[in-house]
Amino acid sequence: MPVAASLPKTAPERVLDSARFINQHSKDVSVPEAGISKAAQEIIGRMKQTGYSTKEWKRHTLTPSVANSAAIEWIFVVDVLNFSFWSSQKDACSQYTVTLDGKPYRGYWSLCAAINRAQRENTHITSAAYYANASKEELEHVFRTDAPETQEAMPLLEQRIEVLHQVGQVLLTKYGGKFINVVKQSQNSAARLVELIVRDFPCFRDTHEFLGQRVELYKRAQILVADIWACFEGQDYGQFDDIDCITMFADYRVPQALCHFGALEYSPRLMEYLKQSERVVRQGHGVGVQPPEPGLLPSGHPWEVEIRGNSIWAVERIRQEIVASGASVNAILIDFYMWDYAKAHPESMHNIPIHLTRCIYY
C-alpha cells in the first residue's frame, strides 16, 4: 500500500522544531535538565499560589477591559509595534516615557500608554484607514515622549512608522481594513492564524539562518494570537481549539527570567560579553561592532539565535515537566508569568544581563 503523505507542519510546529535544532547545536547556551525540573516546580507552585490565569491580561491598567472588536484592533496595533523597548539610558529620567493619568510608563507599557493617549486625543490610531497613510509627523506626535528635551525618543521610531504603513496597506487591500477579518479566516485555529500573519504581513517574518538551516521563531506573530486568546479568555474571537500549540515568545526579558530560575545557562564567555555589552552600550558606544567585541548583538548572530531558540526550548521543557506532574498549563501562561515576574522583581535580576539587540522582531 502507498504511504500516506504527511501533512505540512504548522508554523508553531516549525518554531518548536527550530528551537530543538538550535538547542541540539548550541555552543554557548544550554538548557540544564536539573534546572528545568527545579524551575517547573517553582513556577507552577507560584502560579497556583497567585491563581495566575488569562484573567491577569485584562487586570493590567492599560490593556482593554472589554473583549470586543475594538480590543482586537488595539491588540493588533500594539503587537505590530511590540519590539525593542530596552533603553540605552541608565537614568530612568532620560528614558522614553509616556505619562497617563499621572503615572509614567516605560518599556512595553509606554507603547500601550501612547496608544491610549492617542485615542483620548481622538486620533484613530487603531484604524488601518488612519495609520496606513498617516504622515511621519503625525505618528511622531502619537509616540512622543513626555519631555523631548531631556528624554530619548521611542527606539526604532522610523521602523515602527514603516511597519504601521505596511500592515495598514495590507489590511486595506486584503481584509477590508480590519484585523478581525484575519481572525475570522483562522477558523478558530491558532496555528492557522499565525500562518496567515506571517504569510501576509512581512514585518512578522521572524526567520534566521543557523548553521546553514532556516529557523523560525515568530515571537510577535504568536504573541498576537496569545493576546487575543487571553483578552477573550478563550471565548468568542479568542476561542482557538489548538491554542496549546503556541510556543514561548522569544524576546530579551524572558531569557533573563529563565536564567534566574536556572532553566537557561550561558557559557562564561557569553555571560562576560553580555555584561560588558550592557556597560558599553549604556555609555553610548558599541554600535556597528561584531562579537566578541562588546556592543549591540546583531540580529541573527549565532549567540542571539542560541539565546532565543534555547529560551523557547526551555519553556517547552518546563511545560512538559508541569504537565507530567498532573497540572494543566501551556507555554503562553508560562511566558506571561515569567515576563510579569521579571518586570515585578528587577532587583533579583540585576546580576543577569539581557542581550541588547535592536530589531523589529522582538
N, C-alpha and C positions, 0 to 999 in steps of 0.2 A: 504494500500500500504506500502511496506517496505521503511524505511527511508534510504535515500541515505547516504552512508558513507562519512564523511567529509575528505577532502584532508589533508595530514600531513602538519603541519606548517613548513614554511621555516626557515632557520637559522636566518635571520634578524627578523622575527616574534617572534621567540623564545627569541631572545635578548630583544625585546620590552616587551614581557610577563615577562621575568625575571626582567627587570627594574621596571615594575609596581608592581610586587610582593615585591621586595626589598623596594620600596617606601612605600608601604602599611604597612610594618612590621618593618620599621627602628625606632630606639630609639634615635639616636644621629645625624642624618642628615635628613633634611626636604627640601621640595620644596614649599616655600610660594607662594600662588597664587597671592597675591598682587605684589610680586617681579617679577613673571612671566610676568604679564601684562606690568609692567614698563620696564622690560628688553626687551620684544618683541618690544615695541615702539622704544626704544633707539637703539637697534641693527639694525632693518630694516631701521630706519632713517639714521644711519651711513653707512649702506651698500648701500643705494640708493645715498647718498651724494658722496661716493667714487666710485660708479659704480662697486662695488665688484662683481666678477663673476669667472667662471672657468679659465678665462684668467690670473688671478693672479698666478696660479700654475706655468706657464711657465715664468712668469716675474721674478721669483727668479733666482739669478745668477747661482746657482749650479744645477738646475733641467734641464733635457733635453729640448732643444729648438725646436727639431723636433720630431713630433709624428710618430714613426716608430717602427719596430720590436725590434730594439736595445733599444729603450726607454722602452719597456715593460720588457726586461730582466734587465735593470738598476733599474726600479721601483721594480721588484720582489726582487732583492738582497737587496735593501735599506729597504724594508718593512719586509724582513726576519730578519733584524738586527735592526729594529725600536723599540728599547726598552731601558729603564733605562739610560737616559743621564744626570740626575741630578748629580751634583758634591758634594762631601763631603768637598771640599776645598773652603773656603770662598774667598780667594785671587784668582782672575782670572788668575794671572800669574802662579799659581800652578795647574790649571785645565787642563784636557785633551784638547789639542789644535792642530788643523791642519791648517797650513797656505798655502793658494793657491793664486797665483797672488798677493802676498804681503798683503793679508788680512787674519787675524787669525779668525778661526771659532771654536765655542764651542757648546756644546749641540748637538741637532739633526743635525745641519748643519755641524758639524765636521765629522759625518759619510759620508755625501754627498761629502764633500771635500776629504776625504780619498779615496772614490771610484773613484772620478775623477782624483785624483793624481795618483792612481794605473794605470788607463787607459792611462794616459800620459806617464807613465813609461813602457808601453807595457805589463802590466800584465793583463791577460784576466779575470779580477775579476767578470765580469757579465756572464761568461760562466760556465755552470754546469760542463762541462768536466774538467775545471780547479779547481773550488772551491770544488767539491765533493771529490777530492783527494789531495788537497794542504796540505802541511805539516804545522804543528803548527808554525814553524819558518817563513815560507813564509807568512802566514796570520798575524803573529805578525808584520812583516815588513810592510805589506799593511796598517795595522791600527796603526802604530807607531805614537806617539805624537812628537811634534816639538823638545822638549828638555827633553829626558827621565831622565836626572839627576835631574831636578827640577820640572817636571810635573808628575801628576798621569797618569797611563796607562788608556786606554779606559775601562770604567766599564764593568764588566762581560765578559771580553775578551774570557776566556775559553769557556763560554756558547755560545758566538757568533760563535766561531770556530766549536763547536759541531753542532749547528743548520745549519750552512752552509754545513757541511759534510752531515747532514741528508737530507736536502732538495735537495742537489745536486744528491744524490743517487736515491731519488725518481724520479727526473726529468729524469735521465739517464735510469732508469728501466722502467718507465711507460709512459713517454712523449717525448721520443726522445731527451732529454737533453734541451728542450726549454719550458719555462713557457708559451709562446704564444700558445702552443698546448693545455694547460689547458684552456686558454681564449677561444679558438675556441670551445672547448667542452661545454662551458657555453651556447652557442646558444643565445647570446645577453641578457642573464638573469643575473642580478647582484646577485640575491638570489641563483641561481644555482652555480655561480662561488664561492660564499662564502662557499656553501656546499661542493664543490669539494676541496677547500683549506683545510677546517677543517677535511675532511674525509681522505685525502691523505698525509697531512703534519702535523705530530703530534705536532710540536712546535707552531702551530697556535690554538691549542685547549684550549682556554681561558675559562675554566669552573671551577666552585667552588660549594661548598655546603653552603647554607644559611638557617638557621632554618630547617635543615633536607631536604631541597629541592635543587635539582640541578639547578644552574643558569648559563646561557651562556652569555658572554659579548663580545667576539670576536673582540677586538679592532684592532689587526693587520690584520686579515683577511678582515675586512670591509674597513679599510683604504687602503689596497692594491687595492681593487676594485675601491674605490673612486679616488685614484691617477691615475689609468688608465683612468677612465672617465674624470677627469679634464685635464690630459695631451692631450687627443684626443678631448677634448671639446665636448664629447658626440657623436662623429662620428667614423666611421670605427671600429677598435677594441674597442673603448670606447663607442660604442653605446649599452646601456643597457636599454631595454624597461621598466624595473621596477626599475630604479636607485633610485627612491624616497623611496624605502623600506629600504635602508641602514640607520642605526641609527648613533648617535654620537659615537665617538671613545674614550672610557673611559680611560683617562690617568691621569697624575698628574697636567698638566698645565691648561687644560680647566676647571676643577673644581675650580681652583683659580680664573679664569675669571668669572665663574658663580657666585661665592661668591661676587666678585667685583660688578657685575651687580644686585645683590640682588635676584638672581634666585635659590640660594642654600644657606642653612643655617646650621651651625654646632652648636651642644649643647655647653654650656660653658665648660664642662669637656673635650670634644673632641678638641675644639679650644685650650684650655690650653695645652693639651697633644701634639698637633701638634707644637705649639710654643716652648715648652720645648724640643721636639724631634729635631727640627732644631738646637737648641743651642747645645744639647748633641752630635749629630752626627757630627756637624762641629768641635767639639773638639776631634773627633776620638773615641768616646765611643758609647754605645747604640746598639752594635751588639749582637744578640742572646738573647735579653730580650723580655719579654711579656708585652703588655699594661696591666695596665696603666703606667708601668714604661717607661719613655721616651726613645726613641731609634728608630731603624728601625721598621716600621709597617709590620708584616709578611704578605705575600701574602695569601689571603683567610681569614684573620682575619675579624670578623664581621664589624669592623669600616672601613676597606679598601673596603669591598664589598658594604657597605652602601654608601660610597663616590662615588664609580664608578657607582653603579646602579642608584642612585639618579641623578647623572650627566646626564646619558642617558635619564632619565625620564624628567629632567628639560629642556633639549634641545628639546625633543619631545613636551612638553607643549608650549615652545616658538614657535616652528614650527606651532603648531595648532593655536596659537593666531595670528601669522602673516598671515597664510592662511585665517583665518576667517576675517581678515581685508581687504582681496581682493588682497593681494600681493602673488607672487609665489616664494617659496623658499623650499629647502629641508634641512634635518639635516646635510648633508655633508657641504654645504656652510656656515651654521651657525657655525659648528665646526671649519672649516678652518678659518673663520673670527675671531672667539674668540681666537683661538690659535695665529694667527698673531697679534691680538690686545694685548694679554698678553705678547708676545715677544717684541712688539714695545713700550709698556708702563710699564716697570718693576717698575718705581717709584710709580705708582698708585696701585701696587700690593704688595708693600713691607711689609705691615702690615697683609697680608693674607698668612699664611704658606701653603706650599704644603705638601702632605703626602709622606713620604720617605719610599718607598718600593723598594726592589731590586728583580726583577723577569724578565723573558723573555717575559711577556705578554704585557708590555707597558713601 
